[in-house]
Amino acid sequence: MAISPPGAGPDDFAWHISCAQVASAGHCSVFAGIQRSLALLEGDLLLRRLS
């Protein structure tokens, strides 16, 4: 939805905002060293930490 700086990609962004539909269980993308915040727009979501 939005990314900074303009033209940045998945390995060199300062920040980004995205939206995803979760239809079934699966892994979340990994962004090493990036602090994430998630907001649920609709429905229920169960997150589990994998060790």
PDB file of N, H, CA, C and O in Angstrom:
ATOM      1  N   MET A   1       0.816  -1.190   0.000  1.00  0.00           N
ATOM      2  CA  MET A   1       0.000   0.000   0.000  1.00  0.00           C
ATOM      3  C   MET A   1       0.865   1.262   0.000  1.00  0.00           C
ATOM      4  O   MET A   1       0.569   2.228  -0.703  1.00  0.00           O
ATOM      5  N   ALA A   2       1.943   1.241   0.801  1.00  0.00           N
ATOM      6  H   ALA A   2       2.183   0.456   1.372  1.00  0.00           H
ATOM      7  CA  ALA A   2       2.846   2.401   0.852  1.00  0.00           C
ATOM      8  C   ALA A   2       4.219   1.921   1.301  1.00  0.00           C
ATOM      9  O   ALA A   2       4.331   1.004   2.115  1.00  0.00           O
ATOM     10  N   ILE A   3       5.264   2.552   0.761  1.00  0.00           N
ATOM     11  H   ILE A   3       5.173   3.296   0.100  1.00  0.00           H
ATOM     12  CA  ILE A   3       6.635   2.192   1.125  1.00  0.00           C
ATOM     13  C   ILE A   3       7.513   3.431   1.052  1.00  0.00           C
ATOM     14  O   ILE A   3       7.272   4.325   0.241  1.00  0.00           O
ATOM     15  N   SER A   4       8.530   3.481   1.898  1.00  0.00           N
ATOM     16  H   SER A   4       8.726   2.755   2.557  1.00  0.00           H
ATOM     17  CA  SER A   4       9.468   4.597   1.873  1.00  0.00           C
ATOM     18  C   SER A   4      10.875   4.045   2.053  1.00  0.00           C
ATOM     19  O   SER A   4      11.071   3.105   2.823  1.00  0.00           O
ATOM     20  N   PRO A   5      11.846   4.602   1.365  1.00  0.00           N
ATOM     21  CA  PRO A   5      11.748   5.657   0.368  1.00  0.00           C
ATOM     22  C   PRO A   5      11.102   5.135  -0.920  1.00  0.00           C
ATOM     23  O   PRO A   5      11.052   3.925  -1.142  1.00  0.00           O
ATOM     24  N   PRO A   6      10.608   6.045  -1.767  1.00  0.00           N
ATOM     25  CA  PRO A   6       9.993   5.637  -3.023  1.00  0.00           C
ATOM     26  C   PRO A   6      10.927   4.724  -3.824  1.00  0.00           C
ATOM     27  O   PRO A   6      12.117   5.010  -3.955  1.00  0.00           O
ATOM     28  N   GLY A   7      10.392   3.645  -4.349  1.00  0.00           N
ATOM     29  H   GLY A   7       9.426   3.413  -4.242  1.00  0.00           H
ATOM     30  CA  GLY A   7      11.182   2.711  -5.135  1.00  0.00           C
ATOM     31  C   GLY A   7      11.900   1.651  -4.314  1.00  0.00           C
ATOM     32  O   GLY A   7      12.566   0.783  -4.880  1.00  0.00           O
ATOM     33  N   ALA A   8      11.777   1.703  -2.991  1.00  0.00           N
ATOM     34  H   ALA A   8      11.236   2.407  -2.532  1.00  0.00           H
ATOM     35  CA  ALA A   8      12.439   0.704  -2.135  1.00  0.00           C
ATOM     36  C   ALA A   8      11.826  -0.662  -2.365  1.00  0.00           C
ATOM     37  O   ALA A   8      10.686  -0.775  -2.818  1.00  0.00           O
ATOM     38  N   GLY A   9      12.579  -1.687  -2.054  1.00  0.00           N
ATOM     39  H   GLY A   9      13.504  -1.595  -1.686  1.00  0.00           H
ATOM     40  CA  GLY A   9      12.111  -3.060  -2.194  1.00  0.00           C
ATOM     41  C   GLY A   9      12.061  -3.756  -0.853  1.00  0.00           C
ATOM     42  O   GLY A   9      12.229  -3.111   0.182  1.00  0.00           O
ATOM     43  N   PRO A  10      11.831  -5.077  -0.849  1.00  0.00           N
ATOM     44  CA  PRO A  10      11.681  -5.813   0.407  1.00  0.00           C
ATOM     45  C   PRO A  10      12.953  -5.906   1.243  1.00  0.00           C
ATOM     46  O   PRO A  10      12.889  -6.323   2.400  1.00  0.00           O
ATOM     47  N   ASP A  11      14.099  -5.530   0.696  1.00  0.00           N
ATOM     48  H   ASP A  11      14.151  -5.191  -0.243  1.00  0.00           H
ATOM     49  CA  ASP A  11      15.350  -5.612   1.453  1.00  0.00           C
ATOM     50  C   ASP A  11      15.921  -4.262   1.857  1.00  0.00           C
ATOM     51  O   ASP A  11      16.928  -4.208   2.563  1.00  0.00           O
ATOM     52  N   ASP A  12      15.295  -3.168   1.421  1.00  0.00           N
ATOM     53  H   ASP A  12      14.478  -3.212   0.847  1.00  0.00           H
ATOM     54  CA  ASP A  12      15.916  -1.862   1.693  1.00  0.00           C
ATOM     55  C   ASP A  12      14.914  -0.757   2.031  1.00  0.00           C
ATOM     56  O   ASP A  12      15.184   0.416   1.771  1.00  0.00           O
ATOM     57  N   PHE A  13      13.766  -1.110   2.607  1.00  0.00           N
ATOM     58  H   PHE A  13      13.546  -2.063   2.819  1.00  0.00           H
ATOM     59  CA  PHE A  13      12.789  -0.081   2.951  1.00  0.00           C
ATOM     60  C   PHE A  13      13.058   0.495   4.337  1.00  0.00           C
ATOM     61  O   PHE A  13      13.633  -0.173   5.197  1.00  0.00           O
ATOM     62  N   ALA A  14      12.635   1.748   4.545  1.00  0.00           N
ATOM     63  H   ALA A  14      12.168   2.290   3.847  1.00  0.00           H
ATOM     64  CA  ALA A  14      12.693   2.364   5.871  1.00  0.00           C
ATOM     65  C   ALA A  14      11.421   2.005   6.647  1.00  0.00           C
ATOM     66  O   ALA A  14      11.474   1.732   7.846  1.00  0.00           O
ATOM     67  N   TRP A  15      10.287   2.007   5.956  1.00  0.00           N
ATOM     68  H   TRP A  15      10.245   2.229   4.982  1.00  0.00           H
ATOM     69  CA  TRP A  15       9.005   1.580   6.512  1.00  0.00           C
ATOM     70  C   TRP A  15       8.088   1.179   5.366  1.00  0.00           C
ATOM     71  O   TRP A  15       8.270   1.617   4.230  1.00  0.00           O
ATOM     72  N   HIS A  16       7.106   0.345   5.673  1.00  0.00           N
ATOM     73  H   HIS A  16       6.959  -0.011   6.595  1.00  0.00           H
ATOM     74  CA  HIS A  16       6.073   0.042   4.681  1.00  0.00           C
ATOM     75  C   HIS A  16       4.779  -0.344   5.370  1.00  0.00           C
ATOM     76  O   HIS A  16       4.767  -0.839   6.498  1.00  0.00           O
ATOM     77  N   ILE A  17       3.702  -0.103   4.663  1.00  0.00           N
ATOM     78  H   ILE A  17       3.712   0.299   3.747  1.00  0.00           H
ATOM     79  CA  ILE A  17       2.355  -0.465   5.108  1.00  0.00           C
ATOM     80  C   ILE A  17       1.794  -1.398   4.053  1.00  0.00           C
ATOM     81  O   ILE A  17       1.829  -1.091   2.861  1.00  0.00           O
ATOM     82  N   SER A  18       1.276  -2.538   4.490  1.00  0.00           N
ATOM     83  H   SER A  18       1.248  -2.788   5.458  1.00  0.00           H
ATOM     84  CA  SER A  18       0.696  -3.477   3.536  1.00  0.00           C
ATOM     85  C   SER A  18      -0.571  -4.085   4.123  1.00  0.00           C
ATOM     86  O   SER A  18      -0.855  -3.942   5.312  1.00  0.00           O
ATOM     87  N   CYS A  19      -1.315  -4.756   3.278  1.00  0.00           N
ATOM     88  H   CYS A  19      -1.085  -4.872   2.312  1.00  0.00           H
ATOM     89  CA  CYS A  19      -2.559  -5.395   3.671  1.00  0.00           C
ATOM     90  C   CYS A  19      -2.556  -6.797   3.069  1.00  0.00           C
ATOM     91  O   CYS A  19      -2.228  -6.970   1.895  1.00  0.00           O
ATOM     92  N   ALA A  20      -2.919  -7.794   3.865  1.00  0.00           N
ATOM     93  H   ALA A  20      -3.186  -7.654   4.819  1.00  0.00           H
ATOM     94  CA  ALA A  20      -2.927  -9.164   3.369  1.00  0.00           C
ATOM     95  C   ALA A  20      -4.158  -9.891   3.883  1.00  0.00           C
ATOM     96  O   ALA A  20      -4.586  -9.693   5.020  1.00  0.00           O
ATOM     97  N   GLN A  21      -4.714 -10.728   3.036  1.00  0.00           N
ATOM     98  H   GLN A  21      -4.366 -10.890   2.113  1.00  0.00           H
ATOM     99  CA  GLN A  21      -5.816 -11.592   3.439  1.00  0.00           C
ATOM    100  C   GLN A  21      -5.219 -12.925   3.879  1.00  0.00           C
ATOM    101  O   GLN A  21      -4.431 -13.533   3.154  1.00  0.00           O
ATOM    102  N   VAL A  22      -5.601 -13.373   5.073  1.00  0.00           N
ATOM    103  H   VAL A  22      -6.241 -12.880   5.662  1.00  0.00           H
ATOM    104  CA  VAL A  22      -5.101 -14.641   5.597  1.00  0.00           C
ATOM    105  C   VAL A  22      -6.244 -15.645   5.486  1.00  0.00           C
ATOM    106  O   VAL A  22      -7.240 -15.545   6.203  1.00  0.00           O
ATOM    107  N   ALA A  23      -6.091 -16.619   4.576  1.00  0.00           N
ATOM    108  H   ALA A  23      -5.281 -16.700   3.994  1.00  0.00           H
ATOM    109  CA  ALA A  23      -7.157 -17.589   4.322  1.00  0.00           C
ATOM    110  C   ALA A  23      -6.918 -18.917   5.031  1.00  0.00           C
ATOM    111  O   ALA A  23      -7.861 -19.678   5.247  1.00  0.00           O
ATOM    112  N   SER A  24      -5.658 -19.207   5.401  1.00  0.00           N
ATOM    113  H   SER A  24      -4.892 -18.589   5.226  1.00  0.00           H
ATOM    114  CA  SER A  24      -5.353 -20.459   6.085  1.00  0.00           C
ATOM    115  C   SER A  24      -4.048 -20.310   6.854  1.00  0.00           C
ATOM    116  O   SER A  24      -3.331 -19.322   6.697  1.00  0.00           O
ATOM    117  N   ALA A  25      -3.750 -21.299   7.683  1.00  0.00           N
ATOM    118  H   ALA A  25      -4.333 -22.102   7.810  1.00  0.00           H
ATOM    119  CA  ALA A  25      -2.525 -21.274   8.483  1.00  0.00           C
ATOM    120  C   ALA A  25      -1.300 -21.267   7.576  1.00  0.00           C
ATOM    121  O   ALA A  25      -1.302 -21.894   6.517  1.00  0.00           O
ATOM    122  N   GLY A  26      -0.269 -20.568   7.989  1.00  0.00           N
ATOM    123  H   GLY A  26      -0.267 -20.058   8.849  1.00  0.00           H
ATOM    124  CA  GLY A  26       0.966 -20.519   7.217  1.00  0.00           C
ATOM    125  C   GLY A  26       1.983 -19.646   7.911  1.00  0.00           C
ATOM    126  O   GLY A  26       1.734 -19.115   8.994  1.00  0.00           O
ATOM    127  N   HIS A  27       3.121 -19.504   7.286  1.00  0.00           N
ATOM    128  H   HIS A  27       3.323 -19.935   6.407  1.00  0.00           H
ATOM    129  CA  HIS A  27       4.208 -18.712   7.852  1.00  0.00           C
ATOM    130  C   HIS A  27       4.069 -17.244   7.448  1.00  0.00           C
ATOM    131  O   HIS A  27       3.571 -16.922   6.370  1.00  0.00           O
ATOM    132  N   CYS A  28       4.515 -16.381   8.326  1.00  0.00           N
ATOM    133  H   CYS A  28       4.920 -16.642   9.202  1.00  0.00           H
ATOM    134  CA  CYS A  28       4.547 -14.945   8.074  1.00  0.00           C
ATOM    135  C   CYS A  28       5.885 -14.610   7.423  1.00  0.00           C
ATOM    136  O   CYS A  28       6.894 -15.246   7.726  1.00  0.00           O
ATOM    137  N   SER A  29       5.906 -13.624   6.538  1.00  0.00           N
ATOM    138  H   SER A  29       5.087 -13.107   6.291  1.00  0.00           H
ATOM    139  CA  SER A  29       7.187 -13.232   5.927  1.00  0.00           C
ATOM    140  C   SER A  29       8.165 -12.774   6.988  1.00  0.00           C
ATOM    141  O   SER A  29       7.771 -12.241   8.025  1.00  0.00           O
ATOM    142  N   VAL A  30       9.436 -12.985   6.721  1.00  0.00           N
ATOM    143  H   VAL A  30       9.756 -13.418   5.879  1.00  0.00           H
ATOM    144  CA  VAL A  30      10.492 -12.630   7.661  1.00  0.00           C
ATOM    145  C   VAL A  30      11.161 -11.348   7.189  1.00  0.00           C
ATOM    146  O   VAL A  30      11.594 -11.251   6.041  1.00  0.00           O
ATOM    147  N   PHE A  31      11.244 -10.371   8.075  1.00  0.00           N
ATOM    148  H   PHE A  31      10.892 -10.449   9.008  1.00  0.00           H
ATOM    149  CA  PHE A  31      11.996  -9.143   7.826  1.00  0.00           C
ATOM    150  C   PHE A  31      12.956  -9.001   9.000  1.00  0.00           C
ATOM    151  O   PHE A  31      12.644  -8.333   9.986  1.00  0.00           O
ATOM    152  N   ALA A  32      14.121  -9.628   8.896  1.00  0.00           N
ATOM    153  H   ALA A  32      14.375 -10.171   8.095  1.00  0.00           H
ATOM    154  CA  ALA A  32      15.094  -9.641   9.988  1.00  0.00           C
ATOM    155  C   ALA A  32      15.471  -8.215  10.397  1.00  0.00           C
ATOM    156  O   ALA A  32      15.774  -7.372   9.553  1.00  0.00           O
ATOM    157  N   GLY A  33      15.445  -7.966  11.698  1.00  0.00           N
ATOM    158  H   GLY A  33      15.198  -8.651  12.383  1.00  0.00           H
ATOM    159  CA  GLY A  33      15.833  -6.661  12.222  1.00  0.00           C
ATOM    160  C   GLY A  33      14.762  -5.590  12.116  1.00  0.00           C
ATOM    161  O   GLY A  33      15.010  -4.435  12.463  1.00  0.00           O
ATOM    162  N   ILE A  34      13.583  -5.948  11.645  1.00  0.00           N
ATOM    163  H   ILE A  34      13.381  -6.886  11.363  1.00  0.00           H
ATOM    164  CA  ILE A  34      12.499  -4.974  11.483  1.00  0.00           C
ATOM    165  C   ILE A  34      11.458  -5.194  12.574  1.00  0.00           C
ATOM    166  O   ILE A  34      11.006  -6.319  12.788  1.00  0.00           O
ATOM    167  N   GLN A  35      11.080  -4.125  13.260  1.00  0.00           N
ATOM    168  H   GLN A  35      11.447  -3.211  13.086  1.00  0.00           H
ATOM    169  CA  GLN A  35      10.013  -4.188  14.260  1.00  0.00           C
ATOM    170  C   GLN A  35       8.685  -4.152  13.521  1.00  0.00           C
ATOM    171  O   GLN A  35       8.476  -3.302  12.655  1.00  0.00           O
ATOM    172  N   ARG A  36       7.785  -5.070  13.860  1.00  0.00           N
ATOM    173  H   ARG A  36       7.955  -5.760  14.564  1.00  0.00           H
ATOM    174  CA  ARG A  36       6.508  -5.158  13.155  1.00  0.00           C
ATOM    175  C   ARG A  36       5.358  -4.809  14.079  1.00  0.00           C
ATOM    176  O   ARG A  36       5.394  -5.079  15.280  1.00  0.00           O
ATOM    177  N   SER A  37       4.337  -4.203  13.490  1.00  0.00           N
ATOM    178  H   SER A  37       4.307  -3.984  12.515  1.00  0.00           H
ATOM    179  CA  SER A  37       3.070  -3.962  14.167  1.00  0.00           C
ATOM    180  C   SER A  37       1.979  -4.520  13.267  1.00  0.00           C
ATOM    181  O   SER A  37       1.957  -4.237  12.069  1.00  0.00           O
ATOM    182  N   LEU A  38       1.079  -5.307  13.830  1.00  0.00           N
ATOM    183  H   LEU A  38       1.097  -5.537  14.803  1.00  0.00           H
ATOM    184  CA  LEU A  38      -0.011  -5.887  13.062  1.00  0.00           C
ATOM    185  C   LEU A  38      -1.328  -5.324  13.562  1.00  0.00           C
ATOM    186  O   LEU A  38      -1.505  -5.114  14.762  1.00  0.00           O
ATOM    187  N   ALA A  39      -2.243  -5.082  12.649  1.00  0.00           N
ATOM    188  H   ALA A  39      -2.099  -5.252  11.674  1.00  0.00           H
ATOM    189  CA  ALA A  39      -3.588  -4.618  13.000  1.00  0.00           C
ATOM    190  C   ALA A  39      -4.587  -5.503  12.273  1.00  0.00           C
ATOM    191  O   ALA A  39      -4.503  -5.664  11.056  1.00  0.00           O
ATOM    192  N   LEU A  40      -5.514  -6.068  12.995  1.00  0.00           N
ATOM    193  H   LEU A  40      -5.582  -5.937  13.984  1.00  0.00           H
ATOM    194  CA  LEU A  40      -6.538  -6.917  12.426  1.00  0.00           C
ATOM    195  C   LEU A  40      -7.711  -6.053  11.992  1.00  0.00           C
ATOM    196  O   LEU A  40      -8.286  -5.325  12.801  1.00  0.00           O
ATOM    197  N   LEU A  41      -8.062  -6.133  10.717  1.00  0.00           N
ATOM    198  H   LEU A  41      -7.595  -6.724  10.060  1.00  0.00           H
ATOM    199  CA  LEU A  41      -9.142  -5.311  10.184  1.00  0.00           C
ATOM    200  C   LEU A  41     -10.502  -5.995  10.291  1.00  0.00           C
ATOM    201  O   LEU A  41     -11.532  -5.329  10.394  1.00  0.00           O
ATOM    202  N   GLU A  42     -10.501  -7.349  10.266  1.00  0.00           N
ATOM    203  H   GLU A  42      -9.665  -7.890  10.182  1.00  0.00           H
ATOM    204  CA  GLU A  42     -11.761  -8.079  10.299  1.00  0.00           C
ATOM    205  C   GLU A  42     -11.488  -9.529  10.700  1.00  0.00           C
ATOM    206  O   GLU A  42     -10.455 -10.084  10.325  1.00  0.00           O
ATOM    207  N   GLY A  43     -12.391 -10.147  11.450  1.00  0.00           N
ATOM    208  H   GLY A  43     -13.230  -9.696  11.755  1.00  0.00           H
ATOM    209  CA  GLY A  43     -12.283 -11.560  11.785  1.00  0.00           C
ATOM    210  C   GLY A  43     -11.410 -11.833  12.998  1.00  0.00           C
ATOM    211  O   GLY A  43     -11.177 -10.951  13.825  1.00  0.00           O
ATOM    212  N   ASP A  44     -10.930 -13.073  13.092  1.00  0.00           N
ATOM    213  H   ASP A  44     -11.120 -13.789  12.420  1.00  0.00           H
ATOM    214  CA  ASP A  44     -10.104 -13.530  14.207  1.00  0.00           C
ATOM    215  C   ASP A  44      -8.772 -14.031  13.675  1.00  0.00           C
ATOM    216  O   ASP A  44      -8.702 -14.552  12.562  1.00  0.00           O
ATOM    217  N   LEU A  45      -7.726 -13.878  14.457  1.00  0.00           N
ATOM    218  H   LEU A  45      -7.784 -13.455  15.361  1.00  0.00           H
ATOM    219  CA  LEU A  45      -6.402 -14.338  14.048  1.00  0.00           C
ATOM    220  C   LEU A  45      -5.662 -14.844  15.280  1.00  0.00           C
ATOM    221  O   LEU A  45      -5.605 -14.154  16.298  1.00  0.00           O
ATOM    222  N   LEU A  46      -5.100 -16.036  15.194  1.00  0.00           N
ATOM    223  H   LEU A  46      -5.147 -16.597  14.367  1.00  0.00           H
ATOM    224  CA  LEU A  46      -4.303 -16.620  16.269  1.00  0.00           C
ATOM    225  C   LEU A  46      -2.851 -16.665  15.807  1.00  0.00           C
ATOM    226  O   LEU A  46      -2.538 -17.293  14.796  1.00  0.00           O
ATOM    227  N   LEU A  47      -1.979 -16.009  16.536  1.00  0.00           N
ATOM    228  H   LEU A  47      -2.234 -15.499  17.357  1.00  0.00           H
ATOM    229  CA  LEU A  47      -0.548 -15.998  16.203  1.00  0.00           C
ATOM    230  C   LEU A  47       0.185 -16.905  17.172  1.00  0.00           C
ATOM    231  O   LEU A  47      -0.081 -16.881  18.373  1.00  0.00           O
ATOM    232  N   ARG A  48       1.104 -17.702  16.657  1.00  0.00           N
ATOM    233  H   ARG A  48       1.321 -17.721  15.681  1.00  0.00           H
ATOM    234  CA  ARG A  48       1.943 -18.570  17.497  1.00  0.00           C
ATOM    235  C   ARG A  48       3.391 -18.288  17.209  1.00  0.00           C
ATOM    236  O   ARG A  48       3.780 -18.117  16.053  1.00  0.00           O
ATOM    237  N   ARG A  49       4.196 -18.238  18.252  1.00  0.00           N
ATOM    238  H   ARG A  49       3.880 -18.377  19.191  1.00  0.00           H
ATOM    239  CA  ARG A  49       5.637 -18.059  18.102  1.00  0.00           C
ATOM    240  C   ARG A  49       6.252 -19.426  17.844  1.00  0.00           C
ATOM    241  O   ARG A  49       6.018 -20.375  18.592  1.00  0.00           O
ATOM    242  N   LEU A  50       7.035 -19.517  16.788  1.00  0.00           N
ATOM    243  H   LEU A  50       7.225 -18.746  16.180  1.00  0.00           H
ATOM    244  CA  LEU A  50       7.729 -20.756  16.485  1.00  0.00           C
ATOM    245  C   LEU A  50       9.119 -20.683  17.079  1.00  0.00           C
ATOM    246  O   LEU A  50       9.797 -19.665  16.941  1.00  0.00           O
ATOM    247  N   SER A  51       9.559 -21.748  17.742  1.00  0.00           N
ATOM    248  H   SER A  51       9.009 -22.576  17.855  1.00  0.00           H
ATOM    249  CA  SER A  51      10.892 -21.722  18.336  1.00  0.00           C
ATOM    250  C   SER A  51      11.833 -22.599  17.560  1.00  0.00           C
ATOM    251  O   SER A  51      13.009 -22.705  17.910  1.00  0.00           O
TER     252      SER A  51
END
